[in-house]
Amino acid sequence: MAGPGMSGPGRVETPATAPRTGPLGRVAALASAVGTAWILVMMVLVNADVLGRAAFAAPLRGVPEFVGLSIVGIVFLQAGHALASGRFTRSDALLDRLAAARPRAAAALDVVHHLAGAAFFAILAWALWPRLLRAIEAGDYVGAAGDFTLPVWPIRALMIAGSVLVIGLYLILAAAAARRAAGGRS
């Protein structure tokens, strides 16, 4: 049974077998690298905060707020690369069995899956848009005024940008699956 990162029954996806997503896939890889660097910065800050609390009874201001916003930002930075590299979580048990018997039908089902994913992220981006505008207009922030604050709008903008990237990747994957369903190459 295939799982995340698998291509076909029990095979791990390699760069040679990963879906072709072109320049958008490279943008997703870059965004994921930024997310990884962000994780490293977050780890350094959390460790410095713990050390400051334990050794000096002086925590770093804003670390909990930064971490809380960071987790959301990192998820949206890395979602596109997870999808482009075939590691987006999904269950392929039915698809693998169908592909063994009827590959074109499996490809058609894959088209439906990719279009549903694109629709989900489109709804998410659409729902986030007014929240982004409201956060900018109202100057929303996390933290305590006079102590430490972080604006919320950059993370909301990142969520929308990450969603748009995932939508584009899903559409590329849907087009490739449609070509397979029609009997062509992806």
Sine and cosine of phi, psi and omega as CSV:
sin_phi,cos_phi,sin_psi,cos_psi,sin_omega,cos_omega
0.00,0.00,0.72,-0.69,-0.01,-1.00
-1.00,0.09,0.50,-0.87,0.05,-1.00
-0.72,-0.70,-0.32,-0.95,0.04,-1.00
-0.83,0.55,0.72,-0.69,0.02,-1.00
0.99,0.15,0.13,0.99,-0.02,-1.00
-0.97,-0.25,0.49,-0.87,0.06,-1.00
-0.74,-0.68,0.97,-0.25,-0.05,-1.00
0.99,0.15,0.06,-1.00,-0.09,-1.00
-0.88,0.48,0.95,-0.32,0.14,-0.99
0.95,0.33,0.17,0.99,-0.03,-1.00
-0.98,-0.20,0.73,-0.68,0.06,-1.00
-0.98,0.21,0.68,-0.73,0.00,-1.00
-0.94,0.33,0.71,-0.71,0.05,-1.00
-0.89,-0.45,0.23,-0.97,0.04,-1.00
-0.82,0.57,-0.51,0.86,0.00,-1.00
-0.95,0.31,-0.49,0.87,-0.04,-1.00
-0.97,-0.26,-0.07,1.00,0.01,-1.00
-0.91,0.43,0.49,-0.87,0.03,-1.00
-0.85,0.53,0.60,-0.80,0.02,-1.00
-1.00,0.10,0.90,-0.43,-0.04,-1.00
-0.87,-0.50,0.06,1.00,0.12,-0.99
0.85,0.52,-0.57,-0.82,-0.06,-1.00
-0.86,0.50,-0.57,0.82,0.01,-1.00
-0.91,0.42,-0.57,0.82,0.08,-1.00
-0.91,0.41,-0.58,0.81,0.04,-1.00
-0.94,0.34,-0.60,0.80,0.09,-1.00
-0.89,0.46,-0.67,0.74,0.03,-1.00
-0.89,0.46,-0.64,0.77,0.03,-1.00
-0.90,0.43,-0.65,0.76,0.04,-1.00
-0.91,0.43,-0.69,0.72,0.03,-1.00
-0.87,0.49,-0.64,0.77,0.03,-1.00
-0.91,0.42,-0.62,0.78,0.04,-1.00
-0.90,0.44,-0.64,0.77,0.07,-1.00
-0.88,0.47,-0.67,0.75,0.05,-1.00
-0.88,0.48,-0.64,0.77,0.03,-1.00
-0.91,0.42,-0.68,0.73,0.05,-1.00
-0.89,0.46,-0.62,0.78,0.02,-1.00
-0.88,0.47,-0.63,0.77,0.05,-1.00
-0.87,0.49,-0.67,0.74,0.00,-1.00
-0.89,0.45,-0.69,0.73,0.04,-1.00
-0.88,0.48,-0.69,0.73,0.00,-1.00
-0.88,0.47,-0.67,0.75,0.01,-1.00
-0.89,0.46,-0.67,0.74,0.02,-1.00
-0.89,0.46,-0.71,0.71,0.00,-1.00
-0.90,0.43,-0.67,0.74,0.01,-1.00
-0.90,0.44,-0.69,0.73,0.02,-1.00
-0.91,0.41,-0.64,0.77,0.05,-1.00
-0.90,0.43,-0.62,0.79,0.04,-1.00
-0.90,0.43,-0.72,0.70,0.02,-1.00
-0.89,0.46,-0.70,0.71,0.02,-1.00
-0.89,0.46,-0.69,0.72,0.02,-1.00
-0.89,0.46,-0.65,0.76,0.03,-1.00
-0.91,0.41,-0.73,0.69,-0.10,-1.00
-0.96,0.26,-0.70,0.71,-0.12,-0.99
-1.00,0.03,-0.53,0.85,-0.13,-0.99
-0.82,-0.57,0.04,1.00,-0.07,-1.00
0.79,0.61,0.59,0.81,-0.04,-1.00
-0.66,-0.75,1.00,0.01,0.01,-1.00
-0.94,0.34,0.36,-0.93,0.10,-1.00
-0.97,0.24,0.74,-0.67,0.01,-1.00
-0.93,0.38,0.67,-0.74,0.15,-0.99
0.99,0.14,-0.01,1.00,-0.02,-1.00
-0.88,0.47,-0.72,0.70,0.03,-1.00
-0.87,0.50,-0.64,0.77,0.02,-1.00
-0.91,0.41,-0.69,0.72,0.01,-1.00
-0.88,0.47,-0.70,0.71,-0.01,-1.00
-0.90,0.43,-0.69,0.72,0.00,-1.00
-0.85,0.52,-0.70,0.71,0.04,-1.00
-0.95,0.30,-0.58,0.81,-0.06,-1.00
-0.89,0.47,-0.66,0.75,-0.05,-1.00
-0.85,0.52,-0.70,0.72,0.02,-1.00
-0.90,0.44,-0.72,0.69,0.00,-1.00
-0.87,0.48,-0.67,0.74,-0.02,-1.00
-0.90,0.43,-0.67,0.75,0.02,-1.00
-0.85,0.53,-0.72,0.69,-0.03,-1.00
-0.96,0.28,-0.45,0.89,0.10,-1.00
-0.94,0.35,-0.57,0.82,-0.12,-0.99
-0.99,-0.13,-0.18,0.98,-0.04,-1.00
-0.88,0.47,-0.68,0.74,-0.02,-1.00
-0.88,0.47,-0.68,0.73,-0.01,-1.00
-0.93,0.37,-0.60,0.80,0.06,-1.00
-0.86,0.51,-0.68,0.73,0.02,-1.00
-0.93,0.37,-0.74,0.67,-0.06,-1.00
-0.90,0.44,-0.50,0.87,-0.03,-1.00
-1.00,-0.07,0.12,0.99,0.04,-1.00
0.97,0.24,0.38,0.92,-0.04,-1.00
-0.92,-0.39,0.21,0.98,0.06,-1.00
-0.95,0.31,0.74,-0.68,-0.10,-1.00
-0.90,0.44,0.80,-0.60,0.11,-0.99
-0.26,-0.97,0.34,-0.94,0.02,-1.00
-0.99,-0.16,0.85,-0.52,-0.05,-1.00
-0.97,-0.25,0.18,0.98,-0.09,-1.00
-0.84,0.54,-0.77,0.63,0.00,-1.00
-0.91,0.41,-0.70,0.72,-0.04,-1.00
-0.89,0.46,-0.65,0.76,0.01,-1.00
-0.90,0.43,-0.68,0.74,0.02,-1.00
-0.92,0.40,-0.67,0.75,0.01,-1.00
-0.91,0.41,-0.63,0.78,-0.01,-1.00
-0.90,0.44,-0.55,0.83,0.01,-1.00
-0.92,0.39,-0.60,0.80,-0.05,-1.00
-1.00,-0.07,-0.65,0.76,-0.09,-1.00
-0.62,-0.78,0.99,0.12,-0.09,-1.00
-0.86,0.50,-0.59,0.80,-0.01,-1.00
-0.94,0.35,-0.59,0.81,0.06,-1.00
-0.92,0.40,-0.62,0.78,0.05,-1.00
-0.90,0.44,-0.64,0.77,0.03,-1.00
-0.90,0.43,-0.63,0.78,0.04,-1.00
-0.90,0.44,-0.65,0.76,0.06,-1.00
-0.91,0.42,-0.59,0.81,0.05,-1.00
-0.90,0.43,-0.60,0.80,0.07,-1.00
-0.86,0.52,-0.73,0.69,0.01,-1.00
-0.87,0.50,-0.70,0.71,0.02,-1.00
-0.85,0.52,-0.75,0.66,-0.04,-1.00
-0.91,0.40,-0.63,0.78,0.03,-1.00
-0.93,0.37,-0.59,0.81,0.06,-1.00
-0.91,0.42,-0.65,0.76,0.05,-1.00
-0.89,0.46,-0.69,0.72,0.03,-1.00
-0.89,0.46,-0.67,0.75,0.01,-1.00
-0.90,0.44,-0.67,0.75,0.02,-1.00
-0.87,0.50,-0.74,0.67,-0.02,-1.00
-0.94,0.34,-0.48,0.88,0.09,-1.00
-0.92,0.40,-0.68,0.74,0.06,-1.00
-0.88,0.47,-0.67,0.74,0.02,-1.00
-0.88,0.48,-0.74,0.67,0.00,-1.00
-0.89,0.46,-0.67,0.74,0.01,-1.00
-0.89,0.47,-0.65,0.76,0.00,-1.00
-0.95,0.31,-0.49,0.87,-0.01,-1.00
-0.98,0.20,-0.44,0.90,-0.08,-1.00
-0.81,0.58,-0.79,0.61,0.01,-1.00
-0.90,0.44,-0.50,0.86,0.05,-1.00
-0.93,0.38,-0.60,0.80,0.08,-1.00
-0.89,0.45,-0.76,0.65,-0.01,-1.00
-0.87,0.50,-0.68,0.73,0.01,-1.00
-0.90,0.43,-0.64,0.77,0.01,-1.00
-0.90,0.44,-0.61,0.79,0.03,-1.00
-0.93,0.36,-0.76,0.66,-0.06,-1.00
-0.90,0.43,-0.67,0.74,-0.07,-1.00
-1.00,0.05,-0.19,0.98,-0.04,-1.00
0.93,0.37,0.60,0.80,-0.01,-1.00
-0.84,0.54,0.59,-0.81,0.02,-1.00
-0.50,-0.87,0.26,-0.97,0.17,-0.99
-0.93,-0.37,0.45,-0.89,-0.02,-1.00
0.93,-0.37,-0.21,-0.98,-0.02,-1.00
-0.89,-0.46,0.83,-0.56,0.00,-1.00
-0.84,0.54,0.71,-0.71,-0.01,-1.00
1.00,0.01,-0.25,0.97,0.03,-1.00
-0.92,-0.38,-0.94,0.35,0.01,-1.00
-0.41,-0.91,0.76,-0.65,0.05,-1.00
-0.69,-0.72,0.52,-0.86,0.12,-0.99
-0.77,-0.63,0.73,-0.68,0.04,-1.00
-0.93,0.36,0.54,-0.84,-0.03,-1.00
-1.00,0.03,-0.46,0.89,-0.14,-0.99
-0.86,0.52,-0.59,0.81,0.00,-1.00
-0.88,0.47,-0.59,0.80,0.01,-1.00
-0.94,0.34,-0.64,0.77,0.03,-1.00
-0.90,0.45,-0.64,0.77,0.04,-1.00
-0.90,0.43,-0.64,0.77,0.04,-1.00
-0.90,0.43,-0.61,0.79,0.05,-1.00
-0.89,0.45,-0.66,0.75,0.01,-1.00
-0.93,0.36,-0.71,0.71,0.01,-1.00
-0.88,0.48,-0.68,0.73,0.04,-1.00
-0.89,0.45,-0.63,0.78,0.04,-1.00
-0.90,0.43,-0.68,0.73,0.01,-1.00
-0.89,0.45,-0.64,0.76,0.05,-1.00
-0.88,0.48,-0.72,0.70,0.01,-1.00
-0.90,0.44,-0.63,0.78,0.05,-1.00
-0.85,0.52,-0.75,0.66,0.01,-1.00
-0.86,0.50,-0.67,0.74,0.01,-1.00
-0.92,0.40,-0.68,0.74,0.05,-1.00
-0.86,0.50,-0.64,0.76,0.00,-1.00
-0.92,0.39,-0.61,0.79,0.07,-1.00
-0.89,0.45,-0.70,0.71,0.01,-1.00
-0.92,0.40,-0.60,0.80,0.04,-1.00
-0.90,0.43,-0.65,0.76,0.01,-1.00
-0.90,0.44,-0.67,0.75,0.03,-1.00
-0.90,0.43,-0.67,0.74,0.02,-1.00
-0.91,0.40,-0.59,0.81,0.03,-1.00
-0.90,0.43,-0.62,0.78,0.05,-1.00
-0.90,0.43,-0.64,0.77,0.07,-1.00
-0.91,0.42,-0.65,0.76,0.00,-1.00
-0.90,0.44,-0.55,0.84,-0.01,-1.00
-0.99,0.13,-0.05,1.00,0.04,-1.00
0.99,-0.12,0.08,1.00,0.02,-1.00
-1.00,-0.09,-0.11,-0.99,0.05,-1.00
-1.00,-0.05,0.46,-0.89,-0.02,-1.00
-1.00,0.07,0.00,0.00,0.00,0.00
